């Protein structure tokens, strides 16, 4: 079953940061400079994590993955610039 994942990073190196951002932009929506919302099933998440693992230096970098239920995503809000950036994808209910 697909769900929304909030993926955020702290990448020390500019080159690695760019590669990680490009990869994540190919999978979801950038909602802040280092925060993305992505719709994936568990298999897709595992593949994405493998791809990201190859790009990062774990002595300097970190990634976090937060699952959001459909209800929580619908109820999310924001303040400031940017506004709503709709995700494309689907949910199975």
N, C-alpha and C positions, 0 to 999 in steps of 0.2 A: 504494500500500500504506500502510495506517495504521501509525503508531508512536506511542510515548509521547514527548511533548516536555515537558521541564522548562522552564517560563517563569518568570523572576524579573525584578523591577523595582526601580528606585530612582527614585522620583518625588518631586520637591521640593514641589509644591503639593498641599495637602490635597484640593482639589476634583478635580484631575486624578487624584490617587492613588485617590480613591473611584470615579471613572468607570472607570479601568483595572481596579481590583479587581472591580467589578461585571461588566464585560465578561468577564474571565477566569473568574469564578465561573460564568458562564453556559456556559462551554465545558469546564470541568474541575473538579478538586478542589484546594482550597487546602490545602497541606501545611505551610506556615509562613506568617507574616504577609505576606510578599511573594513567595512561591514557590508555583507551581501545577504540577500534573501534568495534562496534557491529551493525549487521543488524537486525532490528526488525520492525514489524508493531506497530501500536499504542496499540493494545491489549497486545502484547508481552512486550512493554515498560512498560505498566501499571503493568503487573505481576512482571517484574524485579524490578521496583520501590518498590512494596509491599514487595518483598523478602529482598531488601536492607534496607528498613525502619525498618524491624525487627532486623537487625544486628547492627544498628548505635545508637549512643548516640548523639542526636541533640544538646546537650549543649556543645559538644566538636568536633563533626565531621561535615563534609560537603561533599556533592556530587553535581556535575554539569553535565547536559545533554545538549549537543549541537547537533542539527540536521545538517546533511550535505546533500545537494542535490547530485545526482549522478555525475553531471558535476563537482561540487566542489571537490568531493572525487577523481575523476580521475585527476584533476588538482593539487592535493595536492603534496607537495614535502617535503623532509627532508634533513638534513645534519648530518654528524657524524655517529656514530656506530648504528647498528641495521638494517638499510636498509629497503627495502620493505618487509612487511609481509602481504601477500594477505588475504583478507577476503573471507570466504566461505559463500555462500548464493546466493541470487538472488534479482534482481530488477524487478518490474513490470513497464513497460512504456506504 
